[in-house]
C-alpha cells in the first residue's frame, strides 16, 4: 500500500505547524474536522480568513512545530479521513 505522501517529521510545512487548524466548532459547539481537511487542506490561524492551505505548503514566518503527541493525533485523523 502506498504511503499517501505523508511528510517527514523534520520538514517545516503547514502540516507540522500548530496554527494549521484541523478542526472547528460545529453547530453543537463540539469540534469537527474542517470541510477541506479530507482533501489535505486546512485554514491557518495566522493567515487570511477563508483561505485553505495545503498540508505540503512551505511553512510561513509564524511556524511553530506541534508536539509528538499532537502530531500522532493529526496523522491518525488524516488517515481516518483518507487524506
Residue pairs with C-beta under 8 A, 6 or more apart in sequence:
4 79
4 83
5 56
6 75
6 78
7 13
7 15
7 16
7 55
7 56
9 16
9 71
12 58
12 59
12 63
12 65
13 55
13 56
13 57
13 58
13 59
14 20
14 42
14 44
14 53
14 54
14 55
14 56
14 57
14 58
14 59
15 55
15 56
15 74
16 59
16 63
16 65
16 66
16 71
17 44
17 59
17 62
17 63
17 64
17 65
17 66
18 64
18 65
18 66
18 70
19 44
19 45
19 46
19 47
19 62
19 63
19 64
20 42
20 43
20 44
20 45
20 53
20 55
21 34
21 42
21 43
21 44
21 45
22 33
22 34
22 37
22 42
22 74
22 77
23 31
23 32
23 33
23 34
24 31
24 32
24 34
25 31
25 32
26 32
33 77
33 81
34 41
34 42
34 43
34 52
36 42
36 52
37 77
37 78
37 81
37 83
38 81
38 82
38 83
39 83
40 54
40 55
40 56
40 78
40 83
41 52
41 53
41 54
41 55
42 52
42 53
42 55
43 49
43 50
43 51
43 52
43 53
44 51
44 53
44 60
44 62
46 60
46 62
47 53
47 60
55 78
55 83
66 74
